[in-house]
Amino acid sequence: MALARATSTTEGTGPRVLVVGLGGIGGTIAAHLLARGLDVYPVTSNAQIRDVILRDGYRLEGVDASGRPAAARVVRGPIYDDIAEAHGPFEYVFLAVQPPQVEEAARRYASLLAPGGAMVCLQNGLCEWRIASIVGRTRVLGAVVSWGASMDSPGIYQRTSGGGFTIGGLDAHPDARCVVLADMLACIGPTAVTDNLVGVRWTKLAMNCAVSSLGTIGGDRLGRLMRHRFVRRLALEVMTEAVAVAAADGIRLEKIAGTIDLQALALTEVERTARGRFSLLRKHLLLMAVGLRYRRLRSSMLRALERGRPPAVDFLNGEVVARARAIGRSCPVNEEICSIVHVLAAGRAHQVRPGLHQLRTLYARSRAADRSGRGGEVPALSARDA
């Protein structure tokens, strides 16, 4: 393919950075780094996105790092459709594609990684360990994103919430690359370096298993969904299962800046069977506050579903279910969510659609299973049930 490039207004400096994928997160990151004057090479295989950015630039809208409304601005900079013409090697390769495409992207661009360089995983889930099997543990860093953004129209990036990044490697002691990466990303939001990336990832994973997956099944933004008590209860059940698996597997969860303490949020056995307890009310109020703060958040997995792309549920709830099975535990609600999302993906041709009614069905079935004493097992959902 031929090179497609817009005129850059600044001469890039510092480490050379390849950004693979220009969806909501990738495009927002690329635009901020370009505006800072860094040596950035954004790559997309989407011709429509490329053409719009060539003509109009990267348009940033929405809120700033603190969550306050920010003035819209346009960043002019390069965009590529053929990585062979981007002249590697690169000190950092940012993988900003969806989880189902991340391993393919890593294989494709591994040869362009500089000696001592690192691939940076921005996806939700546990993608760092998947990429480590391709390029090696020492060549992988994670940047856990605690803010949201969407690209509802090509080249127009809407930041939906404030926040920043937590950065770390797969080994306990972060190296200098983490510090450099944190400095680069500080123009987007607050950054922190962790020596427990797996704990941070599992915290974010547990949250996304509820927020992203329930948002996909419910087909709506987080704020509207969290108004419903039964949706909040489902979120609590989902996160409680994930927290239990992490604890059983010896993972020390980390509190991500600006988020809640998941271990304190997990349901106790008493709370699962009793109604009206103050501790349970407090947890519902916390989720209502989360829904208010991230009210504009719309699941990227839902957008993938709407565009006919494979949903990333196996990289979220599916990871929890797989780990639970490996250590002899069960996660019936997370397992049922995986089944429902796959039914929705397969059922598009049969007019099976996301919606609040899908979450009502999931809630009713999970509660019925609890009352029947089946240990929380939920019968598998079929396309007919949906």
C-alpha positions as CSV (number, residue, x, y, z in Angstrom):
1,M,0.0,0.0,0.0
2,A,1.1,3.6,-0.6
3,L,2.1,5.9,2.2
4,A,-0.6,8.3,3.4
5,R,0.7,11.1,5.5
6,A,-0.5,14.5,6.7
7,T,1.9,17.4,7.1
8,S,3.4,17.5,10.5
9,T,3.7,20.8,12.2
10,T,6.5,19.8,14.6
11,E,9.7,17.9,14.4
12,G,9.4,14.8,16.5
13,T,11.8,14.4,19.4
14,G,12.6,11.7,22.0
15,P,11.9,8.0,21.6
16,R,10.3,6.8,18.4
17,V,6.8,5.6,19.0
18,L,4.6,3.5,16.7
19,V,0.8,3.6,17.6
20,V,-1.1,0.7,16.1
21,G,-4.8,1.3,16.0
22,L,-6.6,4.7,15.9
23,G,-9.8,3.9,17.7
24,G,-11.0,6.0,20.7
25,I,-8.0,5.2,22.9
26,G,-5.3,4.9,20.3
27,G,-6.3,8.0,18.3
28,T,-6.6,10.1,21.5
29,I,-3.1,9.0,22.6
30,A,-1.5,9.6,19.2
31,A,-3.0,13.1,18.9
32,H,-1.7,14.1,22.3
33,L,1.7,12.8,21.7
34,L,1.9,14.5,18.3
35,A,0.7,17.8,19.9
36,R,3.6,17.4,22.4
37,G,6.0,17.2,19.5
38,L,7.1,13.6,20.0
39,D,8.3,11.3,17.2
40,V,5.1,9.4,16.7
41,Y,3.9,7.2,13.8
42,P,0.2,6.4,13.9
43,V,-0.9,3.5,11.8
44,T,-4.4,2.5,10.7
45,S,-5.7,0.0,8.2
46,N,-9.0,1.9,8.1
47,A,-9.0,4.0,4.9
48,Q,-11.9,6.1,6.0
49,I,-10.2,7.2,9.2
50,R,-7.0,7.8,7.3
51,D,-8.7,10.0,4.7
52,V,-10.5,12.1,7.3
53,I,-7.4,12.7,9.3
54,L,-5.4,13.5,6.2
55,R,-8.0,16.2,5.4
56,D,-9.1,17.5,8.7
57,G,-6.5,16.3,11.3
58,Y,-7.1,14.6,14.7
59,R,-10.1,16.4,16.4
60,L,-10.1,16.1,20.2
61,E,-13.4,16.8,22.1
62,G,-14.9,16.1,25.4
63,V,-13.3,16.4,28.8
64,D,-9.7,16.9,30.1
65,A,-7.7,14.7,32.4
66,S,-9.6,16.0,35.4
67,G,-13.0,15.3,33.8
68,R,-13.9,18.9,33.2
69,P,-15.2,20.0,29.8
70,A,-12.3,21.0,27.5
71,A,-12.3,23.2,24.4
72,A,-12.2,21.2,21.1
73,R,-9.0,21.3,19.2
74,V,-7.4,19.9,16.1
75,V,-4.0,18.3,16.0
76,R,-2.2,18.1,12.6
77,G,0.3,15.2,12.2
78,P,1.2,12.1,10.3
79,I,-0.8,9.0,9.6
80,Y,0.4,5.8,7.9
81,D,-1.2,2.9,6.2
82,D,2.0,1.0,5.4
83,I,4.3,0.4,8.3
84,A,7.1,-0.6,6.0
85,E,7.3,3.1,5.1
86,A,7.4,4.3,8.7
87,H,11.1,3.5,9.0
88,G,11.5,1.4,12.1
89,P,12.9,0.5,14.6
90,F,10.8,2.0,17.4
91,E,11.6,2.2,21.1
92,Y,7.9,1.8,21.9
93,V,5.1,0.1,19.9
94,F,1.7,1.0,21.4
95,L,-0.8,-1.8,20.7
96,A,-4.2,0.1,20.7
97,V,-6.2,-2.5,18.7
98,Q,-9.0,-4.5,20.2
99,P,-8.0,-7.6,22.2
100,P,-9.1,-10.1,19.5
101,Q,-6.6,-8.4,17.1
102,V,-3.7,-7.8,19.6
103,E,-1.7,-11.0,19.0
104,E,-1.9,-10.6,15.3
105,A,-0.7,-7.0,15.6
106,A,2.2,-8.0,17.8
107,R,3.4,-10.6,15.4
108,R,3.1,-8.2,12.5
109,Y,5.2,-5.4,14.1
110,A,7.6,-7.4,16.3
111,S,10.4,-7.0,13.8
112,L,10.2,-3.2,14.0
113,L,10.9,-3.2,17.8
114,A,14.3,-1.7,18.6
115,P,16.7,-3.6,20.8
116,G,15.7,-2.9,24.3
117,G,12.4,-1.5,23.1
118,A,9.0,-2.6,24.4
119,M,5.5,-3.3,23.1
120,V,2.9,-1.4,25.3
121,C,-0.4,-3.1,25.8
122,L,-3.3,-0.6,26.2
123,Q,-6.2,-3.1,26.0
124,N,-8.3,-4.3,28.9
125,G,-7.8,-7.9,29.9
126,L,-4.5,-9.7,30.5
127,C,-3.0,-9.1,27.0
128,E,0.6,-8.5,28.3
129,W,1.0,-12.2,29.0
130,R,-0.3,-13.2,25.6
131,I,2.2,-10.7,23.9
132,A,5.0,-12.0,26.1
133,S,4.6,-15.4,24.5
134,I,5.3,-13.7,21.1
135,V,8.1,-11.2,21.8
136,G,9.4,-12.2,25.3
137,R,8.6,-11.0,28.8
138,T,11.3,-8.3,28.9
139,R,9.9,-6.7,25.8
140,V,6.4,-6.1,27.1
141,L,5.0,-3.2,29.2
142,G,1.4,-2.5,30.3
143,A,-0.3,0.9,30.4
144,V,-3.5,0.4,32.3
145,V,-5.9,3.1,31.1
146,S,-8.3,4.7,33.7
147,W,-10.1,7.0,31.3
148,G,-12.5,6.5,28.5
149,A,-12.7,7.8,24.9
150,S,-14.7,7.0,21.8
151,M,-14.5,7.7,18.1
152,D,-18.1,7.9,17.0
153,S,-17.1,9.5,13.7
154,P,-13.8,8.9,11.8
155,G,-11.1,11.2,13.1
156,I,-13.2,12.7,15.9
157,Y,-12.1,11.6,19.3
158,Q,-14.4,12.2,22.3
159,R,-12.8,11.8,25.7
160,T,-15.6,10.7,28.0
161,S,-13.9,10.7,31.4
162,G,-10.8,12.0,33.2
163,G,-8.0,9.8,34.5
164,G,-4.5,8.6,33.5
165,F,-2.3,5.5,33.3
166,T,-0.7,2.9,35.6
167,I,2.4,1.5,34.0
168,G,4.5,-1.6,34.8
169,G,6.3,-4.6,33.4
170,L,5.8,-8.3,33.9
171,D,8.7,-8.5,36.5
172,A,8.4,-7.1,40.0
173,H,10.9,-4.2,39.5
174,P,10.0,-1.6,36.9
175,D,12.9,-0.4,34.7
176,A,13.8,2.9,33.2
177,R,11.5,2.3,30.2
178,C,8.5,2.6,32.5
179,V,9.7,6.0,33.8
180,V,10.2,7.3,30.2
181,L,6.8,5.9,29.2
182,A,5.1,7.6,32.2
183,D,6.7,10.9,31.3
184,M,5.5,10.6,27.7
185,L,1.9,9.8,28.7
186,A,1.7,12.5,31.4
187,C,0.4,14.9,28.7
188,I,-2.8,12.9,28.6
189,G,-3.3,12.3,32.4
190,P,-1.7,11.5,35.7
191,T,0.7,8.5,35.5
192,A,2.0,6.1,38.1
193,V,4.5,3.3,37.9
194,T,3.7,0.0,39.7
195,D,5.7,-3.1,40.7
196,N,2.5,-5.1,40.7
197,L,1.1,-4.9,37.2
198,V,-0.8,-8.2,37.5
199,G,-2.7,-6.8,40.6
200,V,-3.6,-3.6,38.7
201,R,-4.6,-5.6,35.6
202,W,-6.9,-7.9,37.7
203,T,-8.5,-4.9,39.4
204,K,-9.2,-3.3,36.0
205,L,-10.3,-6.7,34.6
206,A,-12.8,-7.2,37.4
207,M,-14.3,-3.8,36.7
208,N,-14.4,-4.3,33.0
209,C,-16.1,-7.7,33.4
210,A,-19.0,-5.7,34.9
211,V,-18.8,-2.3,33.1
212,S,-17.9,-3.4,29.6
213,S,-19.7,-6.7,29.4
214,L,-22.9,-5.5,31.1
215,G,-22.8,-2.4,28.9
216,T,-22.6,-4.6,25.9
217,I,-25.5,-6.8,26.9
218,G,-27.6,-3.8,28.0
219,G,-26.7,-1.8,24.9
220,D,-26.5,1.5,26.6
221,R,-24.1,3.9,28.3
222,L,-23.0,3.2,31.9
223,G,-24.8,6.1,33.5
224,R,-28.3,5.0,32.4
225,L,-27.6,1.3,33.2
226,M,-26.4,2.0,36.7
227,R,-29.7,3.7,37.6
228,H,-31.2,0.2,37.8
229,R,-30.8,-1.7,41.1
230,F,-30.8,-5.1,39.4
231,V,-28.0,-4.0,37.0
232,R,-25.9,-2.8,40.0
233,R,-26.5,-6.2,41.7
234,L,-25.3,-8.0,38.6
235,A,-22.2,-5.8,38.6
236,L,-21.6,-6.7,42.2
237,E,-21.9,-10.4,41.5
238,V,-19.6,-10.3,38.5
239,M,-16.9,-8.4,40.4
240,T,-17.3,-10.6,43.5
241,E,-16.5,-13.7,41.4
242,A,-13.4,-12.1,39.9
243,V,-12.1,-10.9,43.3
244,A,-12.6,-14.4,44.7
245,V,-10.6,-16.0,41.8
246,A,-7.8,-13.5,42.2
247,A,-7.6,-14.2,45.9
248,A,-7.6,-17.9,45.4
249,D,-4.8,-17.5,42.8
250,G,-2.6,-15.5,45.2
251,I,-3.0,-12.2,43.3
252,R,-2.8,-9.0,45.3
253,L,-5.3,-6.5,43.9
254,E,-4.2,-2.9,43.6
255,K,-6.5,0.1,43.9
256,I,-6.4,2.1,40.7
257,A,-6.3,5.9,41.1
258,G,-9.8,7.3,41.0
259,T,-11.5,4.0,41.4
260,I,-13.0,2.0,44.3
261,D,-11.5,-0.7,46.5
262,L,-12.8,-3.9,44.9
263,Q,-12.1,-6.1,47.9
264,A,-14.3,-3.8,50.0
265,L,-16.9,-3.8,47.3
266,A,-17.1,-7.6,46.9
267,L,-20.3,-9.2,48.4
268,T,-20.1,-11.2,51.6
269,E,-22.1,-14.4,52.0
270,V,-24.5,-12.6,54.3
271,E,-25.1,-9.8,51.7
272,R,-25.8,-12.2,49.0
273,T,-28.8,-13.6,50.8
274,A,-30.0,-10.7,52.9
275,R,-31.8,-7.5,51.7
276,G,-31.7,-4.1,53.3
277,R,-28.4,-4.3,55.0
278,F,-26.6,-1.0,55.4
279,S,-23.3,-2.5,54.0
280,L,-25.1,-3.6,50.9
281,L,-26.8,-0.2,50.5
282,R,-23.4,1.4,50.7
283,K,-22.1,-0.8,47.8
284,H,-25.1,0.2,45.7
285,L,-24.4,3.9,46.4
286,L,-20.8,3.4,45.4
287,L,-21.8,1.9,42.1
288,M,-24.3,4.7,41.5
289,A,-21.4,7.2,42.0
290,V,-19.3,5.2,39.5
291,G,-22.2,5.4,37.1
292,L,-22.4,9.1,37.5
293,R,-18.7,9.7,37.1
294,Y,-18.5,7.5,34.0
295,R,-22.0,8.2,32.8
296,R,-20.9,8.9,29.2
297,L,-19.0,5.6,28.9
298,R,-20.1,3.3,26.1
299,S,-18.5,-0.1,25.9
300,S,-16.0,-0.5,23.1
301,M,-17.1,-4.2,23.0
302,L,-20.7,-3.0,22.2
303,R,-19.3,-0.9,19.3
304,A,-17.4,-3.9,18.0
305,L,-20.6,-5.9,18.2
306,E,-22.5,-3.3,16.3
307,R,-19.8,-3.2,13.6
308,G,-19.9,-7.0,13.2
309,R,-16.5,-7.5,14.8
310,P,-15.7,-10.3,17.2
311,P,-16.5,-9.2,20.8
312,A,-13.7,-9.2,23.3
313,V,-15.6,-11.0,26.0
314,D,-13.2,-14.0,26.0
315,F,-10.5,-11.6,27.0
316,L,-12.5,-10.2,29.9
317,N,-15.0,-12.5,31.6
318,G,-13.5,-15.4,29.7
319,E,-10.2,-14.8,31.4
320,V,-11.8,-15.0,34.8
321,V,-13.7,-18.1,33.9
322,A,-10.6,-19.8,32.5
323,R,-8.5,-19.0,35.5
324,A,-11.3,-20.2,37.8
325,R,-11.4,-23.5,36.1
326,A,-7.6,-23.9,36.3
327,I,-7.7,-23.6,40.1
328,G,-10.9,-25.6,40.5
329,R,-13.4,-22.9,41.1
330,S,-16.6,-21.7,39.2
331,C,-17.8,-18.3,38.1
332,P,-21.4,-18.9,37.0
333,V,-22.4,-15.3,36.3
334,N,-19.2,-14.5,34.4
335,E,-19.6,-17.7,32.4
336,E,-23.2,-16.9,31.6
337,I,-22.2,-13.4,30.4
338,C,-19.7,-15.0,28.0
339,S,-22.5,-17.1,26.6
340,I,-24.9,-14.2,26.2
341,V,-22.4,-12.0,24.4
342,H,-21.6,-14.8,22.0
343,V,-25.3,-15.4,21.4
344,L,-25.7,-11.7,20.7
345,A,-22.8,-11.7,18.3
346,A,-24.1,-14.8,16.4
347,G,-27.7,-13.6,16.6
348,R,-27.4,-10.3,14.6
349,A,-28.7,-12.0,11.5
350,H,-31.7,-13.2,13.5
351,Q,-32.5,-9.8,15.0
352,V,-31.2,-10.7,18.5
353,R,-30.2,-7.4,20.0
354,P,-28.7,-6.0,23.2
355,G,-31.0,-4.2,25.5
356,L,-32.1,-3.8,29.1
357,H,-34.4,-6.8,28.7
358,Q,-31.3,-9.0,28.2
359,L,-29.9,-7.9,31.6
360,R,-33.3,-8.5,33.2
361,T,-33.3,-12.1,31.9
362,L,-29.7,-12.6,33.2
363,Y,-30.6,-11.3,36.6
364,A,-33.8,-13.4,36.9
365,R,-32.0,-16.5,35.9
366,S,-29.1,-16.0,38.3
367,R,-31.5,-15.3,41.2
368,A,-33.6,-18.3,40.3
369,A,-30.4,-20.4,40.3
370,D,-29.5,-19.1,43.8
371,R,-32.9,-19.9,45.2
372,S,-32.9,-23.4,43.8
373,G,-29.7,-24.2,45.6
374,R,-27.7,-25.1,42.5
375,G,-24.6,-23.3,43.8
376,G,-25.2,-20.4,41.6
377,E,-25.2,-22.3,38.3
378,V,-27.1,-20.6,35.6
379,P,-28.5,-22.6,32.7
380,A,-26.9,-21.6,29.4
381,L,-28.7,-19.0,27.4
382,S,-29.8,-19.8,23.9
383,A,-30.6,-17.6,21.0
384,R,-34.2,-18.4,21.6
385,D,-34.0,-17.2,25.2
386,A,-32.4,-14.0,24.1
